[in-house]
């Protein structure tokens, strides 16, 4: 379990730093175009595919992608080694990392509620770490491996459809929530995918869960980039936290055999809720850079 916790912390550090770089890159290309130019948003104010891809190719965004790769490896190890109700809140603490780094290096002042929320997240994660038992192993059913792939595809399609009709200030929250849910499904897929331990490329390539890992990661990354382009990074990040923690945490407990220590269930539930709420509060902080 120690290795998993260390990996989750590394993922949080990498993701937290990457989000600042990606926000800068994403919003650097969303300025209104000159008269007669090609717009970067649709009539509903949803960023176009072209502008989103352009954002991904900026220098700062590419640097963020490098850190995301490190974070992904850490997230993968954590999801395999820890109960998901512990692994995902630790990874989501990347918002705390971002806020603290902004306060130290960018001289952004933390509000009182930010300091309290950061303290709540840290304490809640410690409590979750104490309450958690070993990760479950109930994931050999074929239907579950196909389910993560199909649910991921449905979430991406549903997210795109809602973005098309919603538009406006709701775009960031919708895109962030669906991106978070996709990352949550990815965490579940990482837990159940065959061919990692021991490594077997043939077994991995024949497992639908392996394609769910890749697909959900790419689709979630795309939707979060769309959210960043709207300029409402805080709202997007808050919605992201909810999706990427609640979904895998619930699935881990209900289907994968994740469990707490005997008698610690109520404490773990309270700590989990506190960690999520604290991260959402931090996400709304001015200390989380908006590009």
N, C-alpha and C positions, 0 to 999 in steps of 0.2 A: 504493500500500500504506500510505503514511503516514496518509492520510485514514481508512482502515479501522481502523488501530491506534488513532487518536485516538477514533474513534467507539466502539470496543470498550471503551476506558478510561472514556469518559463513561457507557456502559451499566453498567459495573461499579460506578462511583460512585453512580449513580442507584439501581440494584437493591440495592446494599449498604445504603443509607440506608432505602430503602423496606421492606426485610425487617424492620427493627426496628419500624417503625410498624405493619406488618401483623401481626406476631406479637402486639403489644400489643392490637390491635383484635380479633384472632381469639380470643385467650384471655380477653378481658374478658367474654365472654358464655357461657363454659363452666362457670361455677360451678354446683354442684348446685342444682336448683330446690327451693322449699319443698315440704313434704309435700302431695301431691295436685296439684302443679304439672305443667306440661308439660316433659318432659325435653329436653335438648339432644343426647342421644346415644341410639342404639338399644340393644337388649338386648346386642349384641355390643360395645358401647362405641364404635361408629362414629358420628361426628357426623351428625345428620339434615340433610336438605336445608334445612329451615327455619332451623336454627341457623347453617349455613354462610352462607346468604344474609344473615342478620342480622349476622354478623361482617363481611361485605363492606360493610355500610352504616354501620359505626362511623366516627367522624370520623378517627381515626388511620389506619384502613384505607383510607379514601378519599384521604387525603393520600399514603399509600403508592402508591395506584393512579396518582396524578398523576406521581409519580417513575417508576413503572413505565412510563408512557407515554413518558417521555423515554428511559428505558433501552431500550424496544422499538425506538424509532427508531434509536438507536445500534447496537443489535444487528442491525437490518435492514441498515444500511449496512455494518457489519463483515462480515456473512455474505455480502454481495454482492461485497465488495472483497478479502476475505482467504480463504486456505484455511481450511476449517472446523476443522482440527486446531489452528489458531492462534487463530481468532476465538473459539471457544467456551471454551477455557481462560482467555482474558483476561476474558471476560464472567463466568465462574465465580469469578474472583478477587474478586467482590463480597463473598464471605465474609471475605476479608482486610480489605476496606474496613470491613465491619461490626465486626470484632474490633478494628481500630485505632481506629475512632471511639469504641467503647465504652471502650477503655483511656484515651483522651484526655479525653473529655467525661463519661463515667460513672465514671471512676476504677476500672475493672475491671482487676485485675492479670493480665497475660499470663503463662502458664506458660512454662518454658524451652522445652518442645517446641512451644509456639505460636510463639515467636519464631523458632525454627529452621525450622518449617514455613512461616512467612511468608517468610523468606529464601529457602527452597527454591523456593517458588512464583514469587517475583520473578525469581530467577536462571533458572529453567526457562522462564519466559515470554520473557525476553530471548534465551535460546538458541533457542527456537522461532521467534522473530522473525527471527533471523539465518539459521536453517536453511530457513525457508519460501521457496518460489518463488511465482510468481503463482498465483492461484486458477484452477481448471480451468474449462472451458466445455463439458464433455461432458454436456449435460443436455437435449437436444432430443427424446429419445425419448418418445413419447406414453405408453407404459406406465409410465414413471417418474413422470410427473405424476399419473396415476391411483393409482399405488402409494402415494405419500405420503398421499393422502386416505384410502385404504382401511386402510393401516397405522395411521394416526392413530385412525380409528374403532375398529379392533380393540384398540388399546392402551387406549383409554378404557373400552371395554366390559369388557375383561379386568381392568383395574384395579378397576373397580366390583365385579366379581364376587368378586375376591380379598378386597377389603375387607369384603364382606358375610360371608364365611366365616371370615376371619382374626380380626379384632377384637383387643382387648388391646394390649399394647405393640408388637406388630408392625405396627400400623396406620400409624404415622408413616413407618416405613421403606418399606413397600409403596407408600403414597400418594406419598411423595417420589420413589421410583424411577420409578414410572409417570409422574409429573408431569415428571420430568427427561427421560424418553424422549420424551414428547410435545413438550417444548420442543426436543429434539434434532431430531425430525422436522420441527418448525416451521422450524428453521434451514435444513434441507435444502430445504424448500418455498420459503423466501424466496430461496434461491440460484437455484432453477430456474424460478420463476414468470415468466411472460411479461407484457409490458405495462408494465414499470417503466422500462426504458431502451432506446428512447425510450418515454415514457409513452403508453399506449393503454388507455383504460378498457374498450373493447369486447374487446380481446385479453385483458385481465386477467380480465374476467368470464366468459370462455369457457374459462378454464384451471382444471382441477381443483386445481392446486397453490395457487391463490389461496384457495380454500375450505379447503384444508388449513392454510394459514397462520392463518386466523381460527379454525377449529375446534380445531386443536391448541393454539393460544394460550389459548382460553377453557377448554378441557377440562383442560389442564395447570394453569392458574390455579386451577380449582376443586379439583382433587386436591391441590394444594399447600396450599390453604386448609384442606382436611380434615386434612392432616398437621399443620398448625400448631395446629389445635384440640385435638389429642391431648395437647399439652403437651410433646412430645418434639421440639422445634425442631431440636436438633443432629442427631439421627438422621435427621430428614426432610431437612435441608440436605445432609448427607453423601450420602444416597442420590440427591438431586437432582443433585449435582455429577457423579456417575458417569453418570447417564442423559443429561444434557444435553451432556456432553463426548465420551464414548466413542461413542455412537450416530452423531452427525453427523461426528465425526472419521473413523470407519471408512467411512461411506458416501462421504464426500468423496474419500478415497483410492481406494476400490474402484470407484466409479461416476461421480464427477464430474470426475475428472482432476486433483484437487489433487496437488501434488507438492512435494518438498523440492529443495534445491539438489543438484547432482550430488555424490555421496559423503557427503551429510549424513544419509542415511536412518537409520542406527543412532543418531546423536546426537539426531535429532528424536524417535525412538521413546522413548529414555530420558528426554528432557526432557518429553515429553507425559505419560508415566507419573508422573514426579516432580511435575509440576504438579497432576495429578489427586489423587495421594496426599497432597500437601501441603495441597490445598484440603479434603480429607476430614478431615485432622487438625485443621485450623483449625475446621472445622464442629463438632467435638466439644469445642471450647474453651468454658470458662465465660464467655469474653469475648464469645461470640455470645449476645446477649440472648435469653431465653426468654419475653419478653412482660411 
